[in-house]
Amino acid sequence: MLMENDKIYVGIAALFIKDNHVLLLRRSASIYLSGTYCLPGGHVDGKETLRQAIAREVQEEVGLKIKPTDAQFIHVYHSYHATNAAKKEWLGFIFLITTWEGEPINMEPDKHDQLCWAPLDNLPGNIVKVHYDAIKAYRDNVYYLEHGWE
């Protein structure tokens, strides 16, 4: 039985691919891991499927409209890492997005200070580790990774 401190958090992220580039957001000084790039995404709020959660998060963060059925599962990671002051256990699901409506814009300037398309073969070095590894795993056809258990 899981205790409150043993809760497993569920995260989701979108890997948008366009012309061999990936969509990234840079986390602002106001949030954890400031200055690092990340994929659009967030947490599953509950009472929603993973695909519904990614569609909601994408709309909230970058203003793009996607159909949940267009979100293609490509990777999962199981991690134990610090978020703010505490270590937490996470399951993170990454979805490939190749079809969407609109142009990406930074919908949360209080959380992100930059939005960019980065070349898949020349990614910035300061990407959140689980997202960097998920992008690399996508390129290498790896579907599962573990982080922070050592």
C-alpha positions in Angstrom: 0.0 0.0 0.0 1.3 3.5 -0.9 1.5 6.1 1.8 1.1 9.8 0.9 4.9 10.2 0.9 5.1 7.2 -1.5 2.8 8.7 -4.1 3.7 8.1 -7.7 3.3 11.3 -9.8 2.2 11.0 -13.5 3.7 13.4 -16.0 3.1 13.8 -19.7 5.1 15.6 -22.4 4.7 16.3 -26.1 7.4 15.8 -28.7 6.4 18.0 -31.5 8.5 17.3 -34.7 8.6 19.7 -37.6 11.2 19.7 -40.3 13.6 17.7 -38.2 13.2 20.2 -35.3 11.7 19.7 -31.8 9.5 22.3 -30.0 11.1 23.4 -26.7 10.2 25.8 -23.9 12.8 27.4 -21.6 11.8 27.5 -18.0 11.8 31.0 -16.5 13.5 32.1 -13.3 10.2 31.8 -11.4 10.0 28.0 -11.5 12.1 24.9 -10.6 14.9 24.1 -13.0 15.0 27.7 -14.3 17.0 28.3 -17.5 16.6 24.7 -18.8 14.6 23.7 -21.8 11.7 21.2 -21.6 9.1 19.7 -23.8 5.5 21.1 -23.5 3.6 19.1 -20.9 2.8 18.8 -17.3 0.9 16.6 -14.9 -2.2 14.5 -15.3 -4.9 16.2 -13.2 -7.0 13.0 -12.7 -10.2 11.9 -14.2 -8.6 12.4 -17.7 -6.8 10.0 -19.9 -3.1 10.5 -20.7 -4.0 11.7 -24.2 -6.7 14.1 -22.9 -4.1 15.4 -20.4 -1.5 16.0 -23.2 -4.1 17.8 -25.3 -5.0 20.0 -22.4 -1.4 20.8 -21.4 -0.4 21.6 -25.0 -3.3 24.1 -25.3 -2.4 25.6 -22.0 1.3 26.0 -22.6 1.8 26.6 -26.3 -1.7 27.3 -27.6 -1.8 24.4 -30.1 -4.9 22.4 -30.6 -4.4 18.6 -30.9 -6.8 15.7 -31.0 -6.1 13.3 -28.2 -6.2 10.5 -30.8 -3.4 12.2 -32.7 -1.0 11.8 -29.7 1.1 8.8 -30.4 2.7 7.2 -27.3 6.5 6.7 -27.9 8.2 6.5 -24.5 7.8 6.1 -20.8 10.3 6.8 -18.0 10.2 5.8 -14.4 12.2 8.2 -12.2 13.0 9.1 -8.7 14.3 12.7 -8.6 14.1 15.9 -6.8 11.4 18.4 -7.7 11.9 21.6 -5.7 13.0 20.3 -2.2 11.7 16.7 -2.2 12.5 13.6 -4.1 9.5 12.1 -5.8 8.7 9.0 -7.8 7.4 9.7 -11.3 6.0 7.9 -14.3 6.4 10.1 -17.4 4.7 9.4 -20.7 6.0 11.0 -23.9 3.7 11.4 -26.9 4.8 12.2 -30.5 2.7 15.0 -32.1 2.9 15.4 -35.8 -0.5 16.9 -36.5 -1.9 20.1 -34.8 -3.8 23.3 -35.4 -2.2 26.7 -35.0 1.2 28.2 -34.5 3.0 27.7 -31.1 3.1 30.7 -28.8 4.2 30.9 -25.2 0.9 30.9 -23.3 2.6 30.9 -19.9 5.2 33.7 -19.8 5.2 33.5 -16.0 6.6 30.0 -16.3 8.5 30.1 -19.6 10.7 32.8 -21.1 11.4 31.3 -24.5 9.8 29.0 -27.1 12.0 27.6 -29.9 12.3 24.9 -32.6 15.7 23.2 -31.9 17.3 20.9 -34.5 17.0 17.2 -33.5 20.7 16.7 -34.3 21.9 19.8 -32.4 19.9 20.1 -29.2 20.8 22.6 -26.5 22.8 21.1 -23.7 20.6 22.4 -21.0 17.4 20.3 -21.5 15.7 18.8 -18.5 17.4 15.4 -18.3 14.3 13.1 -18.5 13.2 15.1 -21.6 16.6 15.1 -23.2 16.8 11.3 -22.7 13.3 10.9 -24.1 14.2 12.8 -27.3 17.3 10.7 -27.7 15.3 7.5 -26.9 12.8 8.5 -29.7 15.7 8.8 -32.1 17.1 5.5 -31.0 13.8 3.6 -30.8 14.1 3.1 -27.0 10.7 3.0 -25.3 11.6 2.8 -21.6 14.2 4.4 -19.3 14.8 4.6 -15.6 16.3 7.7 -13.9 17.6 8.4 -10.3 17.4 5.0 -8.8 21.1 4.6 -8.1 
